Amino acid sequence: MGQPQTRTERYTYADYLTWPEDTRYELIDGVAYAMAPAPTRSHQLVTGELFRQISTALKGGRCQTFVAPFDLRLPRADEADALVDTVVQPDVLVVFDPARVDERGVRGAPDWVAEVLSPASAGRDHGSSASPTIHGGVSETKRQPGAEGPAQSRGEEAPPFDGGATHQTVKLAAYERDGVPEVWLLHPTDRVLTVYRLEGQRYGRPQILEMQGQVPLDVLPEAIVDFDLFTE
């Protein structure tokens, strides 16, 4: 494995839009992450049922529910889209303000996000350096310098990366920075739900629940997820 590069080049949404569609990427703080291969059956079952229940509960209201792949642009301030350096694809997200939604996706923090974790890694301690990665979101492995990726499609050197942070950690940090009020991490293998909620400008201690029975969204109490309806 090559060592992290020290150069400071970062990619933006303008670059992102030029990359080939046969390989999906996310940008987090300007670093390109190759998405994991096609999601597993269990991942898709959990994602689909979660989206079905929430979209049904919110049908007819102002809130809109989306399922991946659907780009979420997280600007740092009021910069133009072309300069945005964080573009991710949560498995499921809810947006209260329709003004944040356009044909390209969502710009700005959604009000609720869910990430379904890879079954291959969901058994690890998500609070440790070996935390489970997000299958439908951030990839299982960060693209290495010199590997095939968006930079190579333009004949450039691959971008630098921070080898010290796990993918889940940097993605969760982006959600925190941009003020996503509530984030659910679902572990299909262990049937564990980890919930992060903003307390001021930071996420407090996560709540750990079993994926069973009914669990409401804090930000939308009328939306209740019934995990007993999830199929194996």
C-alpha positions in Angstrom: 0.0 0.0 0.0 1.4 3.4 -0.9 1.8 6.1 1.7 -0.5 9.1 1.8 0.5 11.9 -0.5 1.4 15.2 1.0 0.3 17.5 -1.8 -2.8 19.6 -1.0 -4.8 19.2 -4.2 -8.5 18.5 -3.6 -11.4 17.8 -5.9 -14.7 19.6 -6.1 -18.2 19.0 -7.4 -17.1 20.4 -10.8 -14.6 17.6 -11.1 -17.1 15.1 -9.8 -19.5 15.8 -12.6 -16.9 15.0 -15.2 -16.0 11.5 -13.9 -17.2 8.3 -15.7 -20.4 6.8 -14.5 -19.2 3.2 -14.4 -17.5 3.8 -11.1 -19.2 5.8 -8.3 -17.3 8.1 -6.0 -18.1 10.3 -3.0 -16.2 13.5 -2.1 -15.5 14.2 1.6 -13.5 17.4 2.2 -12.2 17.2 -1.4 -10.9 13.6 -1.1 -12.3 11.1 -3.6 -13.6 7.8 -2.2 -14.5 4.9 -4.5 -17.9 3.5 -3.6 -18.1 -0.2 -2.6 -19.3 -2.8 -5.1 -23.0 -3.5 -5.6 -24.7 -3.7 -2.2 -25.6 -7.1 -0.8 -29.1 -8.6 -0.6 -29.4 -7.8 3.1 -28.3 -4.2 2.5 -30.9 -3.7 -0.2 -33.7 -5.3 1.9 -32.9 -3.1 4.9 -32.5 0.1 2.7 -35.7 -0.6 0.7 -37.9 -1.3 3.7 -36.6 1.7 5.6 -37.3 4.0 2.6 -40.8 2.4 2.1 -41.8 2.9 5.7 -40.6 6.5 6.1 -41.8 7.7 2.7 -45.2 6.2 3.4 -45.4 7.9 6.8 -44.5 11.2 5.3 -46.6 11.0 2.2 -48.7 14.1 1.5 -46.6 16.4 3.7 -43.8 18.9 3.0 -41.0 16.4 3.8 -39.4 14.5 1.0 -37.6 11.2 1.3 -34.9 10.0 -1.0 -32.9 6.8 -1.5 -29.4 6.2 -2.9 -28.0 6.8 -5.3 -28.9 10.5 -4.8 -26.3 13.2 -4.4 -26.1 15.3 -1.3 -24.0 18.4 -1.7 -22.7 19.8 1.6 -21.3 23.3 1.1 -19.1 24.9 3.8 -20.8 28.3 3.3 -22.5 29.9 0.3 -20.0 28.9 -2.3 -21.2 28.0 -5.8 -21.9 24.3 -6.5 -18.8 24.0 -8.6 -16.7 24.7 -5.5 -18.4 22.3 -3.1 -15.9 19.7 -1.9 -18.2 17.3 -0.1 -20.7 15.2 -2.1 -22.1 12.0 -0.5 -24.9 9.5 -1.1 -26.7 8.5 2.1 -28.8 5.3 1.8 -31.9 7.2 2.9 -32.4 10.9 3.7 -35.3 13.2 4.6 -35.5 16.9 3.8 -38.0 19.3 5.3 -37.2 22.3 3.1 -38.2 21.7 -0.6 -36.0 24.7 -1.6 -32.9 22.5 -0.9 -33.9 19.9 -3.5 -33.1 20.3 -7.2 -32.7 17.9 -10.2 -29.1 17.2 -9.2 -30.0 16.1 -5.6 -30.0 18.0 -2.3 -27.8 21.0 -1.4 -27.3 21.6 2.3 -27.9 19.5 5.4 -30.9 17.1 5.3 -32.9 16.7 8.5 -32.4 13.0 8.9 -29.9 10.5 7.4 -29.6 6.7 7.5 -26.6 4.7 6.5 -26.8 0.9 6.2 -23.4 -0.6 7.2 -21.7 -3.3 5.3 -22.5 -6.8 6.7 -18.9 -7.8 6.3 -17.8 -5.2 8.8 -20.9 -4.4 10.9 -19.7 -6.7 13.7 -16.8 -4.4 14.5 -16.9 -1.8 17.2 -18.1 1.3 15.3 -16.6 3.5 17.9 -13.1 2.2 17.4 -10.4 2.7 14.7 -11.8 -0.5 13.1 -15.2 0.9 12.8 -17.6 -0.6 10.2 -17.6 1.1 6.9 -20.7 2.4 5.1 -21.6 0.1 2.2 -24.1 2.2 0.4 -22.2 5.3 1.2 -18.4 5.5 1.8 -16.5 2.7 0.2 -14.9 -0.3 1.9 -11.5 1.0 1.0 -10.3 4.5 0.2 -8.7 4.8 -3.2 -5.0 4.6 -3.0 -2.6 7.0 -4.8 -1.8 5.5 -8.2 -4.9 3.3 -8.3 -7.5 3.5 -11.1 -9.8 6.4 -10.3 -11.2 9.7 -11.5 -7.8 11.3 -11.7 -6.5 8.7 -14.1 -9.5 9.3 -16.3 -8.1 12.7 -16.9 -4.5 11.6 -17.1 -3.6 13.1 -13.6 -2.1 11.7 -10.5 -4.5 10.3 -8.0 -5.6 12.7 -5.2 -4.0 12.6 -1.7 -5.8 11.1 1.2 -5.8 11.1 4.9 -4.9 7.5 5.9 -5.5 8.1 9.6 -9.3 8.4 9.6 -11.8 5.6 8.9 -14.4 6.3 6.2 -17.3 6.2 8.5 -15.6 8.6 10.8 -15.0 11.2 8.1 -18.5 10.9 6.7 -20.0 11.3 10.1 -17.8 14.3 10.8 -19.1 15.9 7.6 -22.7 15.3 8.7 -21.9 16.9 12.1 -20.1 19.9 10.6 -23.0 20.6 8.3 -25.6 20.3 11.1 -27.5 17.1 10.2 -29.7 16.8 13.3 -30.0 13.0 13.4 -28.0 10.1 11.8 -29.0 6.5 12.0 -26.4 3.8 11.4 -27.9 0.4 10.8 -25.9 -2.9 11.3 -27.9 -5.6 9.4 -25.8 -8.5 10.6 -25.9 -7.7 14.3 -29.4 -6.0 14.0 -28.1 -3.0 15.9 -29.1 0.6 15.4 -26.8 3.4 16.4 -28.3 6.9 16.6 -26.4 10.1 16.6 -28.1 13.4 17.5 -26.8 16.9 17.5 -26.4 18.5 20.9 -25.5 22.1 20.1 -22.9 21.8 17.3 -21.6 18.3 18.1 -23.0 14.8 18.2 -23.6 13.6 21.7 -23.0 10.1 22.9 -24.7 7.7 20.5 -27.7 5.7 21.5 -27.4 2.0 20.8 -30.7 0.1 20.1 -31.7 -3.3 18.9 -33.3 -3.4 15.5 -36.6 -4.6 16.8 -40.0 -3.2 17.6 -41.0 0.4 16.7 -38.5 3.3 16.8 -39.6 6.8 15.9 -37.4 9.4 14.3 -36.6 12.1 16.9 -36.8 14.9 14.3 -40.1 13.4 12.9 -42.0 11.6 15.6 -44.8 10.8 13.2 -42.4 8.7 11.2 -42.1 5.4 13.1 -39.9 2.5 11.8 -41.2 -0.9 12.6 -38.2 -3.2 12.5 -40.4 -6.3 13.0 -41.5 -5.8 9.4 -38.0 -6.1 8.0 -37.5 -9.4 6.3 -34.3 -11.5 6.7 
